[in-house]
Amino acid sequence: MTRVEAKVTSKGQITLPVEVRTRLNVGPGDKVVFVEGSDGRIVVRSRAGTLADMRGMVRDKVKIPKGGDIDRWIDEARSRALPDRPKRRKGAGR
C-alpha cells in the first residue's frame, strides 16, 4: 500500500498529490468523491462526468438547429434513401 500525504489549508482545502491524481485519472475541473465505509475508512474516488455536466462544455459553441433546418435535413436524408428493391416472386427461395 502506497502512502502519500496532503496538507489541509486554513480553508479546509487540500491539493491531491500527483500520485493520487494519476491513479484516479483526474485533472483540473474534475471532481472526486469521499465515501465513508461501514468501517469508518474514507475512500477517495473519481466521479465520472454526467451528460448534464457536459452541457456546460458545449454551451455557446453549438448552434441550435431551427425547425426548418431539421425538416431540410430529413428531406435530404429521404432523398438519399436506398432505391426500392425488386419485389420477390411468390414462392421464390422456399
Summary of the structure (lengths in Angstrom):
residues: 94
radius of gyration: 27.4
end to end distance: 67.1
largest distance: 83.9
contacts: 126
relative contact order: 0.08
helix: 30%
strand: 13%
